[in-house]
Amino acid sequence: MSLDKEYKGKINTAFRELRKLGYFAKQDIACCQSCGWAEVPDDEAEKVVFYHAQDLDALKDYGYLYLAWCGDGDEIKKVFEDVGLVVIWDGSEDTRFRIENKNNAKKGLV
């Protein structure tokens, strides 16, 4: 599956908005989640959102993206929904967000 440019644009917009809200928000930050967390500066560890190379592979292959995060889950969820993305999250601080493109979700592709 190729990555839809509009979908990627929405993801980029959401990350820009998160940075405006004071989050350490990075895309494709490292090879894996452990290495991604290791790259977060200690003084910014309270508000973090990122995805890593393995997540990017899943985005390209399957059309959805998982996010590692710390902070206000409801605020993060709202940012992605406000740019037109579907957010699947059970409300738990221990669960990563799954971000989907509304177009794919409507077609049953994700």
C-alpha positions as CSV (number, residue, x, y, z in Angstrom):
1,M,0.0,0.0,0.0
2,S,1.4,3.4,-0.9
3,L,1.2,6.2,1.6
4,D,-1.6,8.6,0.8
5,K,-0.2,12.2,0.6
6,E,-3.3,13.7,2.2
7,Y,-3.1,11.2,5.1
8,K,0.6,12.0,5.6
9,G,-0.1,15.7,5.4
10,K,-2.7,15.3,8.2
11,I,-0.2,13.5,10.3
12,N,2.4,16.3,9.7
13,T,-0.2,18.9,10.7
14,A,-1.1,17.1,13.9
15,F,2.6,16.8,14.9
16,R,3.1,20.6,14.3
17,E,0.0,21.3,16.5
18,L,1.4,19.0,19.2
19,R,4.7,20.9,19.2
20,K,2.8,24.2,19.6
21,L,1.1,22.7,22.7
22,G,4.6,22.0,24.2
23,Y,5.0,18.4,23.2
24,F,8.3,16.7,22.2
25,A,6.7,15.5,19.0
26,K,8.9,13.7,16.5
27,Q,8.2,11.5,13.4
28,D,10.4,8.5,12.5
29,I,12.6,9.3,15.5
30,A,14.5,6.0,15.9
31,C,14.5,2.3,14.9
32,C,12.2,1.1,17.6
33,Q,10.2,2.2,20.6
34,S,13.0,1.7,23.2
35,C,15.4,3.7,21.1
36,G,12.8,6.4,20.6
37,W,12.2,6.8,24.3
38,A,16.0,6.9,24.8
39,E,16.1,10.0,22.5
40,V,13.6,12.0,24.5
41,P,15.4,14.7,26.5
42,D,14.8,14.3,30.2
43,D,13.4,17.8,30.5
44,E,10.8,17.1,27.9
45,A,9.7,13.6,29.1
46,E,6.3,14.9,30.5
47,K,4.7,15.6,27.1
48,V,5.9,13.3,24.3
49,V,4.4,11.9,21.1
50,F,6.5,10.0,18.5
51,Y,6.6,7.1,16.1
52,H,9.6,5.1,15.0
53,A,10.8,3.4,11.9
54,Q,8.9,0.1,12.6
55,D,5.7,2.1,13.0
56,L,6.4,3.9,9.7
57,D,6.8,0.5,8.0
58,A,3.4,-0.5,9.3
59,L,1.9,2.8,8.1
60,K,3.3,2.2,4.6
61,D,2.2,-1.5,4.6
62,Y,-1.1,-1.4,6.3
63,G,-2.3,2.2,6.4
64,Y,-2.3,2.8,10.2
65,L,0.2,4.3,12.6
66,Y,0.9,3.6,16.2
67,L,2.1,6.4,18.5
68,A,4.2,6.2,21.6
69,W,3.2,9.0,24.0
70,C,3.2,10.5,27.4
71,G,1.0,13.5,28.5
72,D,-2.7,14.3,28.2
73,G,-4.1,11.4,26.2
74,D,-7.4,13.3,25.5
75,E,-5.5,16.3,24.3
76,I,-3.4,14.2,21.9
77,K,-6.4,12.3,20.7
78,K,-8.3,15.6,20.0
79,V,-5.3,17.0,17.9
80,F,-5.4,14.0,15.6
81,E,-9.2,14.0,15.3
82,D,-9.2,17.7,14.6
83,V,-7.1,17.3,11.5
84,G,-9.5,14.6,10.2
85,L,-7.9,11.3,11.4
86,V,-9.5,8.4,13.2
87,V,-8.0,7.7,16.6
88,I,-8.4,4.3,18.2
89,W,-7.5,4.3,21.9
90,D,-9.0,2.6,24.9
91,G,-8.3,5.5,27.3
92,S,-5.4,3.8,29.1
93,E,-2.1,5.4,29.7
94,D,-0.5,2.0,28.9
95,T,-2.0,1.8,25.4
96,R,-0.5,3.4,22.3
97,F,-2.8,5.4,19.9
98,R,-3.6,3.8,16.6
99,I,-4.1,6.5,13.9
100,E,-6.1,5.7,10.8
101,N,-7.1,7.7,7.7
102,K,-10.9,8.3,7.7
103,N,-11.1,7.3,4.0
104,N,-9.5,3.9,4.7
105,A,-11.6,3.3,7.8
106,K,-14.8,4.0,5.9
107,K,-13.7,1.6,3.2
108,G,-12.9,-1.1,5.7
109,L,-9.3,-1.1,4.6
110,V,-7.8,-0.8,8.1
